Structure formats: C-alpha cells, structure tokens
Amino acid sequence: MDEEVNAYHEAGHALMALMVGARVRYVTLEPEWDDGPDRFAEIRVEWPLDRFTRKQLYEKMVLVALAGPVAEMIHNEEPLHPGFVAEWAGDWEAAWIATGNFLYSNQKRVVYLESTTRTIYDLLGQDHHWAALAAIVDNLIAHETLDGEVVEEIVQAWL
C-alpha cells in the first residue's frame, strides 16, 4: 500500500482522537510485525475512562475508527462506503463492535455508522481540520513515527 495513503489514514485516526478528547500515544508507518494481522501503519490511542459516560466513550470510538477511512476517501477523492473496502475492514469492525454497546438492532447500527461517516466527511473536509490533518501527514511521512505529544504540537494551531 502507498505510504502517503497510509499516512492520511492514520492521520485521520489521530486527528479525530485528539478532537474527541482521547490521547494519542504514537502513530507510525512502521508497525511491529507480530503474530497479528498484517498492518502497514498503526496508532495507539488512550481513552480517559473517567471523562466520558459509557455511551459517549463508544460513540467517540466510532468516530476515531471511521476517521481513518474517511481521511483516505477525501484524499483520494473517492467517497466510498467504509464497510465495503477490504483494507478498512478492521476499522469498520471496530466501529461496528462499538455501536453494539449502545444500539442493538443491526439496521440501526448500519444507519448510525453511515450517518457518522457522512458527519466525519463534512468535519474533516473543513479547511482548518484538513490543514491540521495534512500537517500530521507531512510529519508522519518525514519521520515515520510520531509520539503523541508531537502530534498534539502539530495540530495545536488548528484545534
């Protein structure tokens, strides 16, 4: 997979995590190759569990999970359904599992995820958010791994 596309994907996750009040531990284009599924990039996010209700936490997890695919969609100028792109299966699954904690009908979950995808698309497409995301991308491509504090510094001017 293209390094630039991976950088946009991970930057989408990172930016959204910061926007919803999570902490980015790191983001990298060089993940460790362990016994898990093949990955071309990776992000670690910490959630301040004492700051959110259970439902708020899961809603925010959905936003972060889908922000990676949406950032790719915007970058590639291809508005696709994140549930139908094989490379995004892990993100869709994470969002699907999170919604299962507050929505119990499969139909309602799909509607919620599709609506949330559109919301993220509009949000990340705003000039100041896209500028912040692009700044993360530039730094990620240049350095391959960014600590969370560095990501926070990069986006500080826009958030």
TABEL-V519358 format. One record per residue. RES is the residue in three letters. SS is DSSP state (h for helix, s for strand, l for the rest). PHI is phi in whole degrees, 0 to 359 (* if undefined). Layout:
res	ss	phi
RES	SS	PHI
RES	SS	PHI
This chain:
res	ss	phi
MET	l	*
ASP	l	292
GLU	h	301
GLU	h	296
VAL	h	297
ASN	h	300
ALA	h	296
TYR	h	297
HIS	h	300
GLU	h	292
ALA	h	297
GLY	h	299
HIS	h	301
ALA	h	296
LEU	h	299
MET	h	296
ALA	h	303
LEU	h	294
MET	h	296
VAL	l	263
GLY	l	97
ALA	l	270
ARG	s	244
VAL	s	274
ARG	s	280
TYR	s	195
VAL	s	221
THR	s	215
LEU	l	263
GLU	l	233
PRO	l	290
GLU	l	290
TRP	l	268
ASP	l	250
ASP	l	280
GLY	l	281
PRO	l	292
ASP	l	299
ARG	l	227
PHE	l	254
ALA	l	197
GLU	s	201
ILE	s	224
ARG	s	241
VAL	s	239
GLU	s	249
TRP	l	251
PRO	l	284
LEU	l	299
ASP	l	278
ARG	l	264
PHE	l	232
THR	l	289
ARG	h	303
LYS	h	295
GLN	h	301
LEU	h	301
TYR	h	293
GLU	h	297
LYS	h	291
MET	h	297
VAL	h	298
LEU	h	303
VAL	h	293
ALA	h	298
LEU	h	275
ALA	h	294
GLY	h	297
PRO	h	302
VAL	h	295
ALA	h	300
GLU	h	297
MET	h	303
ILE	h	295
HIS	h	301
ASN	h	275
GLU	l	54
GLU	l	227
PRO	l	285
LEU	l	254
HIS	l	270
PRO	h	296
GLY	h	279
PHE	h	247
VAL	l	250
ALA	h	304
GLU	h	294
TRP	h	257
ALA	h	302
GLY	h	295
ASP	h	292
TRP	h	297
GLU	h	297
ALA	h	298
ALA	h	293
TRP	h	298
ILE	h	296
ALA	h	299
THR	h	293
GLY	l	296
ASN	l	274
PHE	l	219
LEU	l	233
TYR	l	249
SER	l	261
ASN	h	302
GLN	h	297
LYS	h	294
ARG	h	295
VAL	h	298
VAL	h	300
TYR	h	298
LEU	h	295
GLU	h	293
SER	h	295
THR	h	295
THR	h	300
ARG	h	296
THR	h	299
ILE	h	296
TYR	h	303
ASP	h	295
LEU	h	293
LEU	h	290
GLY	l	284
GLN	l	294
ASP	h	307
HIS	h	290
HIS	h	289
TRP	h	294
ALA	h	296
ALA	h	297
LEU	h	297
ALA	h	296
ALA	h	294
ILE	h	298
VAL	h	303
ASP	h	303
ASN	h	291
LEU	h	293
ILE	h	294
ALA	h	290
HIS	h	247
GLU	l	69
THR	s	220
LEU	s	234
ASP	s	287
GLY	h	303
GLU	h	298
VAL	h	294
VAL	h	299
GLU	h	299
GLU	h	297
ILE	h	299
VAL	h	268
GLN	l	309
ALA	l	294
TRP	l	257
LEU	l	257
